[in-house]
Amino acid sequence: MNDTRPGAVQAGANARTRLLLEGPIVPTIIRLAAPTAAVTLVNAGVTLAETAFIGRLGTEPLAGYALVFPLMMLMQMMSTGGIGGGVAAAVARALGGGDAVRARAVAWHAIAIAIAAGILFTLLVIGLGPVLYRALGGDGPAIGFALLYSNILFAGAVLTWLGNTFGVILRGSGDTRTPGLAMLAGSLLQLGLGFVLILHTPLGLVGAAIAILTGQALALVAMGAVLVRGGAGFRLGAPMRLHWAPARDILAVGGVAAVMTVLANLTTVLVTALVAPFGTAAIAGYGIGARLEFLQIPIAFGVGAALTTMVGVAVGAGRWERARHAAWIGGAMAAGVSGLVGFTLALWPAPFIAVFTRDPAVAHAATLYFQYAAPAFVFFGLGMALYFASQGAGRMTWPFVAGLFRLGLGAGAGLVALTLFGAGLETLFGLVGLGLFCYGSIIAGSIALGSWRPRGAGIAPA
C-alpha cells in the first residue's frame, strides 16, 4: 500500500523529479513513452474492433458512426495533446522548479478548464449536430444514426475531458504508468461491453456510446483516486479559488496546441476536397495514404508525451541544455521510426495497399501518395516529437508557424497548382510531402537557432 503522508508524497515527487533531471535520457524516454504508446495502440485496435461491430449493424449505422468519428477524435486530441499538453507542461515545469503549490494550482485550474470545455463540446455538438453532419457530407438515415450516437456520447463530454485531464496531470508529474494502466483497463472494458451492447442488445449505436463512456468512467475513477492520494507528487486538497496565472500557464501552450490540432485536421479535409475532382478512386487512395500518415501521430505521441514531461521538468529547474538534449534525442527516435515507415511505403507500397483495396485505380492513387509524400514522414515524426517537446519548454510560436506552413503548402499551394496550372495528383501529393518536410524542418531549425532560451524566470510560455 502506498504511503500517502505529506512527507512521503513529497519524497516520491522529489525522487521522480531527480530521475527526470539526472537519469540517462534514452532509457528515461523509453520508460515514459512505453505505457502511452501501448495504450495508443490498444485504443487504435479497440476502435477498429468497434468499427467492425457497428459494420455488422448495416451500412447506414456505419455511415452515421463515420460522421461522428472526426468530432470524437478532435475532442480526444484537444484534451490530450492540445489543452492536455499545456496541462502536462505546466505541471512538469512547476515540479521541476520544486513548487508543489503551483503544481496543485495548475491541476485545479486544469480541472476547471476540462469541465468548461466538456460543457462547450456538449452544447455545440448536440445543438449543431444536424448542421455539422450535413457539412461533413451526411444525408438521410445516416444523419439520424449519427445523432443517435453522438447525443449520448457528447452528453458525457465532461467525463472524457476530466479523464484525459487526470491522465495528463499524472504524466506531467512523470507517472505514465498509472494513466496507462487505467486507460488500458477502460479500453478493454469498452471493447467487451461494446461487443455485448452493440451486437447482442437492441441498443446498437447507443450501446457503443454507453460502452465508451463506461470505460472512460472506470479510468477516471482510478486516476482520480491516485491524484487524491498524492500520486502526482502533491495533494489536490480542497478546490482552490480560480485566478489567471495558473490558467495562463496552461492556455498559453495548450491554446496554441488546440488550434494546431484543428489546423492538422483541416489540412486533411482540404486536401481531400482537392483530390475529389479526380474521382472516387482518387479519394479512396488518398484516404489510405492519410490513414497511414495519421498513424505517425501515435508513434510520435508516445515519445512526444515523454518529452513534454522531461523538457518541462528540466526547464522548470533551469536546465535548458538538458531540455534541448532530451528533445534532440527524442526527436531522432521518432524520426527514425517514422522515416522507416515512410521509406518502406515509398519503395514497396503494393503489399500495404493490398490490405485495403484490390481496385487498380485506388491502388494507383495510393501509390502516388506514398511515392511523393511518404518519404517526408521522417520530418513529420521529427516535427511531432519536437512539437510536444516545445510544449514542455513553453515555446509554441515556431511550431504554430510550422503548422501554418504545412496547411499553406498542402492546401493553399495545392489549390493554386491544380486550378491555375492544371497540375495532377503527383504535384498535389508532392506539395503535401513538402508541407511535412517544412513542418519538421521549421521546428527543428528554430530550436537549433536558439528559440529555446530562458526568458524572465525561464518558464514563461512564448
C-alpha positions as a printed Julia matrix, in Angstrom:
462×3 Matrix{Float64}:
   0.0    0.0     0.0
   1.4    3.43   -0.95
   2.4    5.8     1.85
   0.33   8.96    1.34
   1.6   11.03    4.27
   2.73  14.54    3.17
   6.41  13.77    3.68
   6.16  10.54    1.71
   4.28  12.27   -1.1
   6.96  14.98   -1.34
   9.78  12.41   -1.2
   8.17  10.47   -4.05
   7.85  13.63   -6.11
  11.48  14.57   -5.47
  12.69  11.09   -6.45
  10.75  11.2    -9.74
  11.97  14.71  -10.48
  15.58  13.73   -9.81
  15.26  10.8   -12.18
  13.88  13.08  -14.9
  16.71  15.57  -14.33
  19.61  13.19  -13.77
  18.69   9.83  -15.32
  20.08   8.67  -18.67
  17.96  10.23  -21.39
  17.22   7.3   -23.72
  16.09   4.81  -21.02
  14.04   7.55  -19.35
  12.28   8.42  -22.61
  11.55   4.74  -23.26
  10.23   4.25  -19.7
   7.94   7.24  -20.01
   6.89   6.56  -23.6
   6.15   2.83  -23.4
   2.83   2.98  -21.43
   1.49   5.86  -23.55
   2.45   4.2   -26.83
   0.98   0.87  -25.71
  -2.34   2.45  -24.73
  -2.46   4.4   -28.0
  -2.01   1.21  -30.0
  -4.6   -0.66  -27.91
  -7.06   2.19  -28.41
  -6.49   2.03  -32.16
  -7.26  -1.7   -32.07
 -10.38  -1.16  -29.96
 -11.57   1.49  -32.43
 -11.08  -0.9   -35.35
 -12.96  -3.65  -33.49
 -15.77  -1.26  -32.59
 -16.0   -0.22  -36.25
 -16.3   -3.87  -37.22
 -19.1   -4.4   -34.64
 -21.01  -1.39  -35.94
 -20.46  -2.51  -39.54
 -22.5   -5.62  -38.74
 -25.46  -3.37  -37.94
 -25.6   -2.21  -41.56
 -24.33   0.49  -43.9
 -26.4    3.38  -42.53
 -25.33   2.92  -38.87
 -21.72   2.61  -40.04
 -22.05   5.83  -42.06
 -23.56   7.57  -39.03
 -20.64   6.42  -36.88
 -18.19   7.63  -39.53
 -19.75  11.11  -39.45
 -19.26  11.36  -35.67
 -15.73   9.94  -35.64
 -13.88  13.16  -36.7
 -15.56  15.18  -33.94
 -14.79  12.47  -31.39
 -11.13  12.41  -32.48
 -10.93  16.2   -32.37
 -12.14  16.17  -28.75
  -9.68  13.42  -27.83
  -6.75  15.2   -29.5
  -7.61  18.55  -27.91
  -7.99  17.09  -24.42
  -4.77  15.04  -24.56
  -2.25  16.62  -26.94
  -3.81  20.12  -27.2
  -5.02  21.64  -23.94
  -3.76  18.48  -22.25
  -0.25  19.17  -23.49
  -0.41  22.58  -21.86
  -1.52  20.98  -18.58
   1.26  18.38  -18.6
   3.87  21.02  -19.47
   2.71  23.41  -16.71
   2.7   20.64  -14.09
   6.16  19.47  -15.18
   7.66  22.98  -15.07
   6.19  23.59  -11.62
   7.55  20.32  -10.21
  10.88  20.86  -11.94
  11.12  24.16  -10.09
  10.28  22.43   -6.8
   6.97  24.29   -6.47
   4.32  21.74   -5.45
   1.9   24.54   -4.5
   2.0   25.87   -8.06
   1.56  22.34   -9.45
  -1.54  21.93   -7.28
  -2.91  25.24   -8.57
  -2.29  24.15  -12.17
  -4.13  20.86  -11.51
  -7.24  22.56  -10.12
  -7.33  25.08  -12.95
  -6.91  22.24  -15.44
  -9.93  20.52  -13.91
 -11.96  23.72  -14.23
 -10.91  24.14  -17.88
 -11.81  20.5   -18.57
 -15.3   20.93  -17.14
 -15.86  24.12  -19.16
 -14.53  22.55  -22.36
 -16.65  19.44  -21.86
 -19.8   21.51  -21.41
 -18.92  23.53  -24.52
 -18.49  20.38  -26.62
 -21.8   19.03  -25.31
 -23.67  22.21  -26.22
 -22.07  22.62  -29.64
 -22.36  19.04  -30.86
 -25.85  18.37  -29.52
 -27.08  21.82  -30.56
 -25.47  21.91  -34.0
 -25.31  18.19  -34.75
 -27.54  18.14  -37.85
 -25.68  21.11  -39.37
 -22.27  19.61  -38.63
 -23.1   16.2   -40.07
 -24.58  17.67  -43.24
 -21.42  19.78  -43.64
 -19.4   16.56  -43.39
 -21.39  15.09  -46.29
 -24.06  13.15  -44.41
 -27.66  12.83  -45.55
 -30.79  10.76  -45.0
 -30.78   7.98  -42.39
 -27.03   8.37  -41.78
 -27.63  11.69  -40.05
 -30.28  10.11  -37.84
 -27.88   7.38  -36.75
 -25.12   9.96  -36.22
 -27.36  11.98  -33.91
 -28.48   8.85  -32.05
 -24.83   8.02  -31.33
 -23.37  11.49  -30.75
 -26.12  12.81  -28.49
 -25.26  10.09  -25.95
 -21.51  10.28  -26.49
 -21.21  14.06  -26.22
 -23.65  14.25  -23.32
 -20.7   12.71  -21.46
 -18.08  15.07  -22.91
 -17.18  16.35  -19.42
 -16.35  12.76  -18.47
 -14.0   12.48  -21.45
 -12.28  15.79  -20.71
 -11.86  15.09  -17.0
 -10.46  11.6   -17.56
  -7.91  12.81  -20.1
  -7.03  15.76  -17.85
  -6.36  13.47  -14.87
  -4.13  11.44  -17.18
  -2.05  14.41  -18.37
  -1.65  15.73  -14.8
  -0.12  12.39  -13.83
   2.02  12.27  -16.99
   3.25  15.79  -16.3
   4.45  14.59  -12.89
   6.46  11.81  -14.53
   3.98   9.0   -13.85
   2.93   7.48  -17.18
   2.31   4.0   -15.74
  -0.82   4.88  -13.75
  -2.74   6.56  -16.61
  -1.51   3.82  -18.93
  -2.94   1.04  -16.77
  -6.16   2.93  -16.03
  -6.83   3.73  -19.68
  -5.9    0.2   -20.73
  -8.48  -1.2   -18.3
 -11.04   1.31  -19.58
 -10.36   0.38  -23.2
 -10.71  -3.34  -22.53
 -13.98  -2.72  -20.68
 -15.18  -0.64  -23.64
 -14.3   -3.49  -26.01
 -16.12  -6.21  -24.04
 -19.13  -4.08  -23.19
 -19.34  -2.8   -26.76
 -19.38  -6.33  -28.13
 -22.35  -7.19  -25.9
 -24.34  -3.97  -26.2
 -23.83  -3.35  -29.92
 -24.35  -6.88  -31.21
 -26.47  -8.62  -28.58
 -28.95  -5.98  -27.39
 -31.37  -3.66  -29.22
 -29.2   -0.65  -28.25
 -26.95  -0.82  -31.31
 -25.14   2.53  -31.73
 -26.42   3.74  -28.37
 -24.66   0.74  -26.85
 -21.4    1.84  -28.49
 -21.66   5.27  -26.86
 -22.51   3.74  -23.48
 -19.51   1.39  -23.74
 -17.11   4.27  -24.44
 -18.4    6.38  -21.55
 -18.35   3.41  -19.15
 -14.72   2.65  -19.99
 -13.8    6.31  -19.55
 -15.61   6.43  -16.2
 -13.55   3.47  -14.94
 -10.28   5.17  -15.95
 -11.45   8.47  -14.47
 -12.24   6.96  -11.06
  -8.95   5.02  -10.94
  -6.8    8.05  -11.83
  -8.82  10.36   -9.58
  -8.17   8.09   -6.61
  -4.43   8.2    -7.29
  -4.45  12.0    -7.59
  -6.39  12.43   -4.34
  -3.82  10.25   -2.54
  -0.99  12.48   -3.78
   0.18  10.24   -6.62
   1.26  13.21   -8.75
   3.71  14.33   -6.06
   1.27  16.78   -4.45
  -2.12  16.53   -2.79
  -5.08  18.03   -4.61
  -6.72  19.07   -1.34
  -9.81  21.28   -1.34
 -10.79  23.12   -4.56
  -8.95  26.42   -4.99
 -10.18  29.84   -5.98
  -9.55  30.39   -9.67
  -7.18  33.12  -10.84
  -5.45  33.97  -14.09
  -1.8   32.96  -13.6
  -2.21  29.14  -13.49
  -4.8   29.27  -16.29
  -2.35  31.33  -18.37
   0.38  28.72  -17.83
  -1.97  26.11  -19.31
  -3.63  28.09  -22.1
  -0.57  29.9   -23.42
   0.73  26.49  -24.51
  -2.47  24.42  -24.65
  -4.5   27.06  -26.51
  -1.95  27.22  -29.32
  -1.72  23.42  -29.37
  -5.52  23.14  -29.6
  -5.56  25.48  -32.61
  -2.79  23.4   -34.19
  -4.93  20.29  -33.72
  -7.67  21.98  -35.72
  -5.15  23.04  -38.4
  -3.85  19.48  -38.77
  -7.34  18.07  -39.27
  -8.27  20.96  -41.58
  -5.26  20.19  -43.78
  -6.5   16.64  -44.39
 -10.07  17.82  -45.05
  -8.95  20.46  -47.58
  -6.56  18.13  -49.38
  -9.4   15.59  -49.64
 -11.52  18.3   -51.27
  -8.72  18.99  -53.78
  -8.45  15.28  -54.58
 -12.23  14.95  -55.11
 -12.3   16.21  -58.75
 -10.0   13.31  -59.69
 -12.77  10.85  -58.82
 -13.91   8.45  -56.13
 -10.94   6.14  -56.63
  -8.53   9.03  -56.03
 -10.37   9.98  -52.83
 -10.19   6.4   -51.61
  -6.5    6.18  -52.5
  -5.7    9.39  -50.65
  -7.78   8.1   -47.74
  -5.45   5.09  -47.46
  -2.42   7.37  -47.52
  -3.9    9.8   -45.0
  -4.72   6.97  -42.57
  -1.13   5.74  -42.64
   0.07   9.34  -42.3
  -2.09   9.73  -39.18
  -0.57   6.52  -37.81
   2.64   8.51  -37.37
   0.9   10.59  -34.7
   0.57   7.71  -32.17
   4.21   6.81  -32.86
   5.32  10.37  -32.16
   2.85  10.88  -29.3
   4.42   8.16  -27.18
   7.86   9.78  -27.45
   6.39  13.29  -27.52
   4.39  12.91  -24.3
   7.6   11.75  -22.6
   9.43  14.8   -23.97
   6.73  17.19  -22.71
   7.42  15.94  -19.18
  11.21  15.66  -19.42
  11.66  19.03  -21.09
   9.14  20.71  -18.78
  10.88  19.45  -15.63
  14.29  20.47  -17.0
  13.08  23.94  -17.95
  11.39  24.38  -14.57
  14.73  23.57  -12.94
  16.58  25.98  -15.27
  18.35  23.08  -17.03
  17.9   24.31  -20.61
  20.82  22.31  -22.01
  19.32  19.11  -20.57
  15.96  20.08  -22.12
  17.47  20.59  -25.59
  19.5   17.39  -25.35
  16.41  15.35  -24.45
  14.42  16.97  -27.27
  17.02  16.15  -29.92
  17.37  12.55  -28.78
  13.59  12.03  -28.63
  13.15  13.76  -31.97
  15.73  11.48  -33.55
  13.97   8.41  -32.12
  10.58   9.45  -33.55
  12.14  10.47  -36.87
  13.87   7.11  -37.16
  10.67   5.11  -36.71
   8.53   7.37  -38.91
  11.27   7.51  -41.53
  11.48   3.73  -41.65
   7.72   3.55  -42.19
   7.77   6.29  -44.82
  10.62   4.96  -46.93
   9.25   1.41  -46.74
   5.9    2.64  -48.05
   7.58   4.69  -50.77
   9.74   1.8   -52.01
   7.3   -1.11  -51.53
   3.75   0.31  -51.44
   1.92  -2.61  -53.06
   1.8   -5.07  -50.1
   0.38  -2.39  -47.79
  -2.15  -1.1   -50.29
  -3.38  -4.65  -50.96
  -4.53  -4.85  -47.32
  -7.06  -2.09  -48.04
  -8.07  -2.49  -51.68
  -7.73  -4.53  -54.86
  -9.12  -1.79  -57.1
  -6.33  -0.81  -59.55
  -7.45   2.83  -59.71
  -7.48   3.19  -55.92
  -4.13   1.43  -55.68
  -2.65   3.78  -58.29
  -3.7    6.9   -56.33
  -2.4    5.46  -53.05
   0.89   4.53  -54.72
   1.32   8.1   -55.95
   0.73   9.4   -52.44
   3.3    7.05  -50.92
   5.88   7.79  -53.6
   5.6   11.57  -53.37
   4.63  12.21  -49.74
   5.73   9.24  -47.59
   9.5    9.99  -47.79
   8.74  13.14  -45.79
   7.33  11.09  -42.89
  10.79  11.27  -41.33
  10.37  15.05  -40.96
   6.78  14.62  -39.77
   7.92  12.31  -36.97
  10.73  14.7   -36.06
   8.37  17.67  -36.08
   5.7   15.95  -33.99
   8.18  14.91  -31.3
   9.74  18.39  -31.16
   6.26  19.95  -31.11
   5.48  18.06  -27.89
   8.91  18.95  -26.54
   8.15  22.61  -27.32
   5.05  22.32  -25.15
   7.29  21.35  -22.25
   9.59  24.29  -22.97
   6.64  26.68  -23.28
   7.85  27.77  -26.72
   4.99  27.36  -29.19
   5.47  30.23  -31.66
   7.57  28.33  -34.21
   5.57  25.09  -34.02
   2.49  27.19  -34.83
   4.29  28.78  -37.79
   5.29  25.29  -38.94
   1.65  24.15  -38.78
   0.63  27.12  -40.94
   3.32  26.25  -43.49
   2.06  22.68  -43.65
  -1.51  23.88  -44.25
  -0.4   26.52  -46.76
   1.69  24.15  -48.86
  -0.66  21.17  -48.81
  -3.95  23.02  -49.27
  -3.07  26.55  -50.42
  -0.28  25.8   -52.88
  -2.13  22.64  -53.92
  -5.2   24.71  -54.84
  -3.09  27.1   -56.92
  -1.24  24.26  -58.67
  -4.45  22.42  -59.59
  -6.64  25.37  -60.57
  -4.15  27.68  -62.26
  -1.6   25.26  -63.68
  -3.67  22.11  -64.24
  -1.34  20.0   -62.13
  -2.1   16.37  -61.3
  -2.11  14.22  -58.21
   1.67  13.86  -58.34
   2.12  17.6   -57.79
  -0.54  17.75  -55.1
   0.94  14.86  -53.14
   4.43  16.3   -53.64
   3.23  19.54  -52.04
   1.75  17.55  -49.14
   5.17  15.95  -48.66
   6.85  19.36  -48.89
   4.49  20.59  -46.18
   5.55  17.73  -43.91
   9.21  18.48  -44.67
   8.76  22.15  -43.76
   6.8   21.26  -40.63
   9.67  19.25  -39.17
  12.43  21.46  -40.52
  10.99  24.72  -39.19
  10.53  23.4   -35.65
  13.97  21.76  -35.63
  15.6   24.83  -37.16
  14.05  27.16  -34.6
  15.45  25.09  -31.73
  18.87  24.83  -33.38
  18.96  28.61  -33.87
  18.18  29.35  -30.23
  14.43  29.8   -29.78
  14.65  27.82  -26.52
  16.31  30.5   -24.37
  15.49  31.45  -20.77
  13.21  34.43  -20.56
  12.46  36.0   -17.21
  12.16  33.06  -14.83
  12.76  30.71  -17.75
   9.28  29.21  -17.74
   7.02  31.79  -19.31
   5.42  30.43  -22.45
   6.16  32.06  -25.77
